Amino acid sequence: MLRWITIVVLAVAVVGVGIWGYQEHQEKNAILLQAENTYQRSFHDLTYYVDLLNDKIGNVLAMNSPRSLSPELAEIWRLTSEAHSEVGQLPLSLLPFNKTEEFLSNIGDFSYRTAVRELDKDPLTEEEVELLENLYQQSGEIKRELRNVQHLALENNLRWMDVQLALANNEQQADNTIIDGFKTVEKNVESYSESTFATSLNGVTKHQEEKIQLEGENINEDDVRKLATKLFDLDGVDLKVTPTGEGSDIKMYSASYNKDGEHGYFDITEKGGYLLSLIISREMKEPTIGLYDGSEKAKKFLANLGFEDVEMYNSVQYGNVGVYSFASVQDNIRIYPDAIQIKVALDDGEIVGASTKEYLINHQDRDIKEPKITMDEAKKEVNPRVEIQESSLAIIDNDLGEEVLCYEFIGVLGEDTYRIYINAMDGFEERVEKLEQAEINFQTT
């Protein structure tokens, strides 16, 4: 009798395991199918947007009316943004595709900056028309290659999940039509003359990352350990330090540690030993210090790092963390491109986050020209319903990536506070920013 009971129990267990395994298999297949469908949709949408992009550039070349040109150029800008978004949905992180993405960005930047200017007073130059002709030819080549990949993928029932596996496993010998097609697109774009963009899109690229210059001597891994111990009190803590690989815009060391439930990760530049970024993850307790006290901790931390020409321009509390924004100052003018962000835990004042990259990349002594309009003239360009409370001069990056001198006004409209930037040379309203409020704490009763 016991033998039969055992057999029945085992049989039920085997059936149960089989059902569980089948359900797991079905769920796995459903996830894979969903991923495959997402990849397929993104690829076909990308092909569609590049097709439209090529047509729109052709339309611009055939147009003669400035009134028609601006909307068409704005549409090109929108399409490049859509194409960029679809590229980001594809499993191409392991496949070099940066030249194509840069090409799309350059088209978007050119079309945007051209669309927003007054084309009836400042029409397209011969150089810009020549650039558009080159863009039309190049986008046509990308369009044809993507259409070819699309045709072969549909004809041979190719799957994007196979692309992901091939890239992840670095299968150099794999016969993968999709990978080969995207490599061809990248090769064609790379062969395109970058000098055309360099001359025609002056000011689009804020800086050339390969020209980043940092002061100081090179440091090694031992120097990183000493600096980390000094900054973060890591005596006796196992610190893992690794240098960045080739191709990084800034050579640096990445370090991480675990200490009493706290995980820290930070980057330090090889040249000069500057802290580039910092992230500390741990459980946050109830705040014991306020936002002001946190700002004093942030200022002291930056002073210890050697950032003495900066001032805080914004602070906001998110839960138990204070977030502080700093910018450099020259001749009493705030330089917003030289930005630094610091996060402070408000339970004990520990620095739990930092980002200094924008400052290190952009900081320099600038030749700041005198404004061509007065503060009062600039105020007239501000919405009269805004109650201005503060005003000063500042340098910002405009929508074209160019540094511009502006009058900065902080004002109130209703219950909201805004920063408004008026170009100090021509009175153009460059930007309006709504200042962030403290995070709302939703509680359930």
C-alpha positions in Angstrom: 0.0 0.0 0.0 2.8 2.4 1.0 4.5 1.6 -2.3 1.4 2.6 -4.3 1.1 5.8 -2.3 4.7 6.7 -3.0 4.2 6.0 -6.7 1.1 8.3 -6.9 2.9 11.1 -5.0 5.9 10.9 -7.3 3.7 10.9 -10.3 1.8 13.9 -9.1 5.1 15.6 -8.4 6.4 14.8 -11.9 3.2 16.2 -13.5 3.4 19.3 -11.3 7.0 19.9 -12.3 6.1 19.4 -15.9 3.2 21.9 -15.7 5.5 24.4 -13.9 8.2 23.9 -16.5 5.7 24.4 -19.3 4.4 27.6 -17.8 7.9 28.9 -17.3 8.7 28.0 -20.9 5.5 29.8 -22.1 6.3 32.9 -20.1 9.8 33.0 -21.4 8.6 32.7 -24.9 6.1 35.5 -24.3 8.8 37.8 -23.1 11.1 36.9 -26.0 8.2 37.5 -28.4 7.4 40.8 -26.9 11.1 41.9 -27.2 11.2 40.7 -30.8 8.1 42.6 -31.7 9.5 45.8 -30.1 12.8 45.4 -32.1 10.9 44.8 -35.3 8.6 47.8 -34.8 11.6 50.1 -34.0 13.5 48.9 -37.0 10.6 49.4 -39.4 9.8 52.8 -37.8 13.5 53.8 -38.2 13.4 52.9 -41.8 10.2 54.8 -42.3 11.6 58.0 -40.6 14.8 58.0 -42.6 12.7 57.5 -45.8 10.6 60.6 -44.8 13.8 62.5 -43.8 15.3 62.0 -47.2 12.1 63.2 -48.9 11.8 66.3 -46.7 15.4 67.4 -47.4 14.6 67.0 -51.1 11.5 69.2 -50.6 13.6 71.9 -48.9 16.0 72.0 -51.9 13.0 72.5 -54.2 11.4 75.3 -52.2 11.8 79.0 -52.7 9.5 80.6 -50.2 11.0 81.3 -46.7 7.4 80.9 -45.3 7.4 77.3 -46.5 11.0 76.6 -45.6 10.7 77.1 -41.8 7.9 74.5 -41.2 9.7 72.0 -43.5 13.0 72.4 -41.6 11.1 72.1 -38.3 9.6 68.8 -39.6 13.1 67.5 -40.5 14.2 68.3 -36.9 11.3 66.3 -35.6 12.0 63.4 -37.8 15.7 63.2 -36.8 14.5 63.1 -33.2 12.1 60.3 -33.9 14.8 58.4 -35.8 17.2 58.9 -32.9 14.6 57.5 -30.5 14.0 54.3 -32.6 17.8 53.7 -32.8 17.9 53.7 -29.0 15.2 51.0 -28.9 17.4 48.6 -31.0 19.9 46.1 -29.5 22.9 48.0 -31.0 24.7 48.9 -27.8 27.6 46.5 -28.7 27.7 47.6 -32.3 29.6 50.8 -33.2 26.8 53.1 -34.5 27.9 56.4 -33.0 28.7 58.0 -36.4 25.2 57.4 -37.7 23.7 58.8 -34.5 26.0 61.8 -34.7 25.0 62.3 -38.4 21.3 62.4 -37.3 22.1 64.8 -34.5 23.9 67.1 -36.9 21.0 67.1 -39.3 18.6 67.9 -36.5 20.9 70.7 -35.2 21.2 72.3 -38.6 17.5 72.1 -39.4 16.5 73.5 -36.0 18.9 76.5 -36.0 17.9 77.3 -39.6 14.2 77.0 -38.9 14.2 79.4 -36.0 15.9 82.2 -37.7 14.2 84.8 -39.9 14.8 83.3 -43.4 13.1 86.2 -45.2 15.8 88.5 -43.8 18.6 85.9 -43.6 18.0 83.4 -46.4 20.0 80.2 -46.9 23.5 80.8 -48.0 25.2 78.9 -50.9 27.2 77.0 -48.4 24.1 75.9 -46.6 22.4 74.9 -49.8 25.5 72.8 -50.7 25.3 71.2 -47.3 21.6 70.3 -47.8 22.5 68.7 -51.2 25.1 66.6 -49.5 22.7 65.7 -46.7 20.1 64.7 -49.3 22.6 62.4 -51.0 23.9 60.9 -47.8 20.4 60.3 -46.3 19.4 58.7 -49.6 22.3 56.2 -49.2 21.2 55.4 -45.6 17.6 55.1 -46.8 18.6 52.6 -49.6 20.7 50.5 -47.2 18.0 50.3 -44.5 15.5 49.4 -47.2 17.8 46.6 -48.4 18.2 45.3 -44.8 14.4 45.5 -44.4 13.8 43.5 -47.6 16.3 40.8 -46.7 15.0 40.5 -43.1 11.5 40.1 -44.3 12.4 37.7 -47.1 14.5 35.5 -44.9 12.4 35.8 -41.8 15.4 37.1 -39.8 15.0 37.8 -36.0 16.4 40.7 -34.0 16.9 38.4 -31.0 19.5 36.6 -33.1 21.2 40.0 -33.6 21.3 40.6 -29.9 22.8 37.1 -29.2 25.4 37.5 -32.0 26.5 40.9 -30.6 26.6 39.7 -27.0 28.6 36.6 -28.0 30.9 38.6 -30.3 30.3 36.1 -33.2 32.6 37.6 -35.8 31.9 34.8 -38.3 28.2 34.8 -37.9 26.3 35.3 -41.2 24.0 38.1 -39.9 22.5 40.2 -42.6 21.1 42.8 -40.1 24.5 43.4 -38.4 26.2 43.6 -41.8 23.7 46.1 -43.0 24.1 48.4 -40.0 27.9 48.1 -40.3 27.6 49.2 -44.0 25.4 52.2 -42.9 28.0 53.2 -40.3 30.9 52.8 -42.8 29.1 55.0 -45.3 28.4 57.7 -42.8 32.0 57.6 -41.5 33.3 58.2 -45.0 31.2 61.3 -45.2 33.2 64.5 -45.0 32.9 65.8 -41.4 34.6 69.0 -42.5 31.3 69.9 -44.2 29.5 69.9 -40.9 32.4 71.6 -39.2 32.3 74.6 -41.5 28.6 74.8 -42.0 27.5 74.1 -38.4 29.8 76.4 -36.5 28.6 76.5 -32.9 26.5 73.3 -33.1 29.0 71.2 -31.1 29.6 72.9 -27.8 33.0 71.4 -27.4 35.3 68.9 -29.0 35.7 66.2 -26.4 39.0 65.0 -27.8 40.4 68.5 -27.1 39.5 68.4 -23.4 42.5 69.8 -21.4 43.0 69.2 -17.7 45.8 70.7 -15.6 48.0 68.7 -13.3 50.1 65.5 -13.3 48.9 62.0 -14.2 48.0 59.9 -11.2 48.0 56.1 -10.7 45.9 53.6 -8.9 47.7 54.1 -5.6 47.0 57.8 -5.8 43.3 57.1 -6.4 43.3 54.9 -3.2 45.0 57.7 -1.2 42.6 60.3 -2.5 39.5 58.2 -1.9 40.7 57.4 1.7 41.1 61.1 2.3 37.8 62.2 0.9 35.5 59.4 2.0 37.2 58.0 5.2 37.8 54.6 3.7 40.7 53.4 5.9 40.8 49.6 5.8 38.0 49.3 3.2 38.6 47.1 0.2 38.6 49.6 -2.8 38.4 48.2 -6.3 40.0 50.5 -8.9 40.0 50.0 -12.7 41.2 52.4 -15.4 38.9 53.3 -18.3 39.5 51.6 -21.7 40.5 53.2 -25.0 38.1 55.6 -26.6 36.9 57.4 -23.5 36.7 61.2 -23.8 38.4 61.6 -20.5 40.8 59.1 -19.2 39.9 58.2 -15.6 39.9 55.6 -12.9 36.6 54.1 -11.7 36.5 52.9 -8.1 33.9 51.2 -6.0 33.6 49.9 -2.4 31.2 48.3 0.1 31.2 49.5 3.7 28.6 48.7 6.4 25.7 48.4 3.9 26.9 51.4 1.9 27.9 51.0 -1.7 30.0 53.8 -3.3 31.1 54.4 -6.9 33.2 57.2 -8.2 35.3 58.3 -11.1 38.6 60.3 -10.8 40.5 61.7 -13.8 43.9 60.3 -14.6 45.1 63.8 -15.5 45.1 66.0 -12.4 43.2 63.6 -10.1 39.8 65.5 -10.3 36.7 63.9 -8.9 34.4 63.5 -12.0 31.4 61.8 -10.5 30.2 60.2 -7.2 27.3 57.9 -6.3 26.8 56.6 -2.8 23.9 54.2 -2.2 22.6 53.5 1.3 19.5 53.6 3.4 18.4 57.1 4.2 17.1 57.9 7.7 14.9 60.7 8.8 16.5 64.2 8.2 18.3 65.8 11.1 19.6 68.8 9.2 17.9 71.3 7.0 18.5 72.3 3.4 20.7 75.2 4.4 22.9 73.1 6.5 23.2 70.7 3.7 24.3 73.5 1.4 27.1 74.4 3.8 28.3 70.7 3.6 28.2 70.9 -0.2 30.2 74.1 -0.3 32.8 72.7 2.1 33.1 69.6 0.0 33.7 71.5 -3.1 36.3 73.8 -1.4 38.2 70.7 -0.3 38.2 69.5 -3.9 39.6 72.9 -5.1 36.5 74.4 -6.7 36.6 77.8 -5.1 35.3 80.0 -8.0 31.8 78.6 -7.8 28.6 79.7 -6.2 25.3 77.9 -5.5 22.3 79.0 -7.6 19.7 76.4 -6.8 18.8 74.0 -4.0 15.9 71.6 -3.7 15.0 68.7 -1.3 13.9 65.3 -2.6 12.8 63.2 0.3 15.8 62.9 2.6 18.3 64.3 0.1 19.3 67.8 -0.7 20.3 68.6 -4.3 22.5 71.6 -4.9 23.5 73.2 -8.2 26.7 75.3 -8.6 28.2 77.4 -11.4 31.5 79.2 -11.8 31.7 83.0 -11.6 33.8 85.4 -13.6 33.6 89.2 -13.2 30.5 88.7 -11.1 28.8 86.9 -14.0 27.5 83.4 -13.4 28.8 80.9 -16.1 26.1 78.2 -16.3 28.0 75.9 -18.7 30.5 75.4 -15.9 28.0 73.4 -13.8 28.4 71.2 -10.8 25.7 69.2 -8.9 26.1 67.9 -5.4 23.7 65.6 -3.4 23.8 65.7 0.4 22.1 63.2 2.7 20.1 65.2 5.2 20.1 62.5 7.9 23.8 63.0 8.7 25.2 65.5 6.1 27.2 62.9 4.1 27.9 63.7 0.4 26.1 61.0 -1.5 26.3 62.3 -5.1 28.4 64.6 -7.2 28.9 65.5 -10.9 31.7 67.9 -12.0 32.1 66.8 -15.6 30.5 69.9 -17.2 32.7 72.2 -15.2 35.9 70.3 -16.0 35.0 70.2 -19.7 33.9 73.8 -20.2 35.8 75.8 -17.6 38.1 78.5 -19.0 38.8 82.2 -18.8 36.3 83.8 -21.1 36.4 87.1 -23.1 33.1 88.5 -22.0 31.9 91.4 -24.2 29.9 94.4 -22.9 26.1 94.1 -23.3 24.5 96.0 -26.2 21.3 96.6 -24.4 20.6 97.8 -20.8 19.0 95.9 -17.9 15.9 98.1 -18.2 15.6 97.4 -22.0 15.9 93.7 -21.3 13.2 93.9 -18.7 10.8 95.1 -21.3 11.2 91.8 -23.1 9.9 89.9 -20.1 6.2 89.0 -19.8 4.7 91.9 -17.9 2.7 89.5 -15.8 5.9 88.2 -14.2 6.9 90.0 -11.0 10.7 90.3 -11.2 12.5 89.8 -7.9 16.1 89.4 -8.9 18.2 90.3 -11.9 21.9 89.8 -13.0 24.1 88.9 -15.9 24.8 85.3 -16.8 26.2 83.1 -19.6 24.1 80.2 -20.8 24.1 77.7 -23.7 21.3 78.5 -26.0 19.3 76.0 -28.0 22.0 76.0 -30.7 24.7 75.0 -28.3 26.3 78.5 -28.4 27.3 80.4 -25.3 25.4 83.7 -25.0 25.6 86.6 -22.5 22.1 87.2 -21.0 20.3 89.2 -18.4 18.9 86.7 -16.0 15.6 87.5 -14.3 14.1 85.5 -11.5 10.4 86.3 -11.2 7.1 85.0 -9.9 3.9 84.3 -11.9 1.0 83.0 -9.8 2.5 80.4 -7.4 5.4 79.5 -9.6 8.9 80.9 -9.9 10.8 81.2 -13.2 14.3 82.0 -14.5 14.1 84.1 -17.7 17.1 84.7 -19.9 17.1 87.7 -22.3 20.0 88.0 -24.7 22.1 91.0 -23.6 23.1 91.7 -27.3 19.8 91.7 -29.1 17.0 91.3 -26.5 15.9 87.9 -27.7 14.2 85.7 -25.1 16.6 82.8 -25.0 15.0 80.6 -22.4 12.4 80.4 -19.7 12.9 77.8 -16.9 10.4 77.0 -14.1 12.3 76.5 -10.9 11.7 73.1 -9.2 9.8 72.9 -6.0 10.5 70.6 -3.1 9.2 67.1 -3.7 5.6 66.6 -2.6 5.3 63.9 0.1 2.2 61.9 -0.6 1.0 60.0 2.5 -1.8 57.6 2.9 -4.0 57.7 6.0 
